[in-house]
């Protein structure tokens, strides 16, 4: 898997991703402590509002970035986003009002909504070989999982020496380092001699979303996003409730539970590159979604059990299974989008995935928290489990079982600025096509 790091451009971009993630992790810890200083016992509501603002920024800003991505060089867009994030992090230690935190969080996450889809769109062009790109996706998944384990530990070590305000300075250096690494390489152009279709700003902003709704495989991906959001919301929002309230365990065990989720995701991310050489993306992703529903059933058993020492190890296994199943769905996602969007429209497509997937979290995070607090954990498990099951079954229905017989359409001219369709199983009448070739079960050209 590490052989892909021999590519200098990818190596620098991957390193930029890692140090930016560590910086973000330090900011997350510092933000919680800042919220407590400003709001005391109401710190939870401040953080909850900040999380909602983060999701709104992701959902609203990412499509707008897709609309202007063709007007700005990728390097300018990514470096500008990093410098914006560094500037926001630099000001956070000096705020003294809660509303100031909200404004700065929106600016910080808006910049992230600009950086992340652009970064995701660059990687397929830097690594055109399918196997290399698959390895890069697994490494990216590993980076997220390891950051969730490493950043809190690093923050705890630093807080024994310095005050939390200095953690924001670490965040600043993380984003500045990311910007420097992006500047240090020449980013590949989307495709030589081509340009994305024109149209109004609204048409450009919604191009990626229309591609999702027009392509069967990407419609299925929307449903899979919802299934993953249901599971991850349960883990993120209610881990502390299970550990501290249901099982009466220590604060340290909350970290162990979250670590089990990350470990499950990490193990699957390590295994997937070889597995995806032999098994179709559809099989892996849909089975991952169905596993999520089985894990919810296991969680329901743990929730209704009133006592028993077995519940703690069972919860750890359940959280690890959630992480593994989510990784089965999330890791191959980039491969699916890469095949569904022409190179010049990948930023729009990844921006749409970024926005639409976070729309799912914007729904499931409050649902997990509100139901758990008002109606009890069992109600939250049943509701989110039902969401995951319905979304998984919908994905199975939407994703054609004979996906390998679909056609890949290149240079499709669409009226009214509609996006290209790649990998669609049906070709709408009236569209002009050229170079239509059969696609194999793995999505590669058959001949």
Secondary structure, DSSP 8 states (H G I E B T S, - for coil): -GGGGGSHHHHHHHHHHHHHHHHHHHHHHHHHHHHHHHHGGGHHHHHHHHHHHHHHHHHHHHHHHHHHGGGS-HHHHHHHHHHHHHHHHHHHTT--SHHHHHHHHHHHHHHHHHHHHHHHHHHHHH--SHHHHHHHHHHHHHHHHHHHHHHHHHHHHHHTTS-THHHHHHHHHHHHHHHHHHHTS----SSTT-------HHHHHTHHHHHHHHSHHHHHHHHHHHHHHHHHHHHHHHHHIIIIIIS---HHHHHHHHHHHHHHHHHHHHHHHHHHHHS-HHHHHHHHHHHHHHHHHHHHHHHH----THHHHHHHHHHHHHHHHHHHHHTTHHHHHHHHS-GGGHHHHHHHHHHHHHHHHHHHHHHHHHHHHHT-HHHHHHHHHHHHHHHHHHHHHHS-TTGGG-EEEEEEE-GGG-----S-SS--TT-EEEEEEEB-TTSSB--
